[in-house]
Amino acid sequence: MTGEAHRFAFRFDPVFRPALALVGVRPATAWVGVDRAELVVRFGPWQLRTARDNVVGVAPTGPYRWWRGIGVRLSLADAGVTFASSTAAGLCLRFAEPVPALLPGGWLRHPGATVTVTDPDALARVLTARDGD
């Protein structure tokens, strides 16, 4: 990552922490990073990386039912990916060009991603700010 970097932690609901830790998702391994050039989502062993200007939209989402809001999930409706550690709230990111995240080798590409960071509004502000804002 280059330039001024922002890092957003995932919100962890205490009841789901042990199950997420079993698959390698812990506060130290789950975060969203944004700088002038790039967006990186790390969620345990999964990673999504794309150019910042590939993010063409953001929308607040949630709250979620636990079976839709915890863990890694592929949406059968639109092929989007969810990285979730909380049922409280999240942010849906839309991409101009779909990006790989779930499978190695880029076999599956996602037009969007939902992340349950602690401050979805702040992440939205950073992603929608123009250079110099």
N, C-alpha and C positions, 0 to 999 in steps of 0.2 A: 504494500500500500504506500502511496506517495502523498505528499502535501499534508494539510491539516486533517488529522484522522479523528473520527468519532467512534466510540465503541459503546455498544448497547448490550447490557446483560439480559438474559432471558429471565422472566418471572417464573419461579418454581413454586407450585402449590406443594406444601409439605407432605401431603398424603401420597403424592405421586413420585417424590424424590427417590425412594428406594428402588422402585421399578425402573425408572429412567437410568439410575446409576448402573443397574445390571447390564444395560446395553451401551454404557460408556458416556451417557449424557449427564454431566454434572455442571455446576456453575463455572468451573474452570475450563470446560470444554464446549460451552454453549454461549455464543455471542454473535452479534452482527457488527461488522466493521464497515465504515464508509469513509472514503477520502475523496479528493477531487476527481480521481480517475476510476475508482473501483468500489464495488459492493461485494463483501464477502460474508456469507452466513456459515457459521460452524455450529454443528449440532452433534456433539460426540464424534462418531466416525464419519458422519455425512458432511459434505461441504458443497456450497453453491458459490460460484465466483462469476462475476460478470462486470462489464463496463458500467460505470455509474449512469452514463447516458442511455443505457439500454432500459433503465427503469422509466417507464412512460406513465405510470399512474400508481397511486396509493389510495387505500380506502380502509378506514377502521372496521374491524369485525369483532364478533363476540357479543356477549358471552357465549360459551359453547357447552354442549353436553360433554361429559368426560370422555365418552367413546369417540367423539369427534375432535376433541381438543388436546389429547395427550399423545405424545410420541411423534413418529414420522408417518405421514399418510399421503397416499396418492388419491387425488380426486378423480373418480370415474366420470364425473360430469364434464370436467374441462382439462384434465391431466395436470392440474396444478399440484404443487407439493406443499404440505404443511409440516412445519417444525414447531411443535407445541409442548410446553411444559406447564401450562396453566389453562384453566377454563375461563379466566376473567375477561381477557380482551387481547386482541392482536392487531396486526396490520397486514393487509393483503397488498402485495407488490405485483404490478403488471409489467411484463417485459415486451419490448418491441420484437425481439428475436428470442424464441424459447431457449432455455438454458438447461444443461444437465445438472443433476443433483443426486438422484437416488441410486442409479446404477453406474458402475464404472464404465469407462469408455464412451460415455455420452450417448448410449443407446436410446435412452429415454430423455426427451427434452420437455421442459415445463414452461407454459406461457405465463405462469404466475407462481408466487410463493407466499405463504402466510407464516408469520413469525409472532410469537407471544413474548415480546420483550417487555421489560418493566415499564418503559415509557414509550408507548406507540406514537403518541403525539409528537414527541421530540424527534423520533426517527423520521416521521413523516415530514416535519419541518426541514430536517437536514437534507432529505432526498429531493424535496421540491424547491429548495433554495437555488437560486442562480448564482454563478460565480460572482463574487464580490458582495453578495448579500450578507 
